[in-house]
Amino acid sequence: MKKLLTLIVLFLSVNVMAQEKVHFNLTPLASFITDSGEDFVVVPFEGKSTHEIYQTLSTNVGSIYNDPSKVMSGVEDASIKVRGYSSNLCQKKVILTFDGGGHYQLEFKIKDGRVRVTAPYIENQITFNTQPISYGEFRYIVSKWYDKKTGEPKDKNKNDISRVENQINGLVNSILGLDASTAEEEW
């Protein structure tokens, strides 16, 4: 009985302490917003100083990117900006499917006990791995995924939208340490 109660208490405490993941939605204008329409999210880091938060985020960037010094800039204990490249942000379907890659920007502003995550930004030029290599505009590609009159996603493009959102939100949550793959290990 004691073991069962201990397990229940542990389970409840983990759920209470679990941080909700950050989620941004892709809009027809190729920008990102929250469910409430904001262009930022504030994530609490209870009891952590700006230095501790900065160190955590920097360490997480280091675990995601091969050479963090090439993608990360910022002001120590105040902000971190990441400008990375993804080779498969979107796809182009002609006869075959080709991946389109481009640069994205993520920004984290740090204060004691919290981080303000600015809505991600994807730079407009997309490079497709076709032969010869071709280019496209991210804003134009994304605008085609939505109905012009209603602004709602077209059924055939919902997976395209989800793919971009999942990739970008995954990066944001990994940097924040809200993803299981970057959670601090006990060793």
Disulfide bonds with the S-S distance in Angstrom:
none
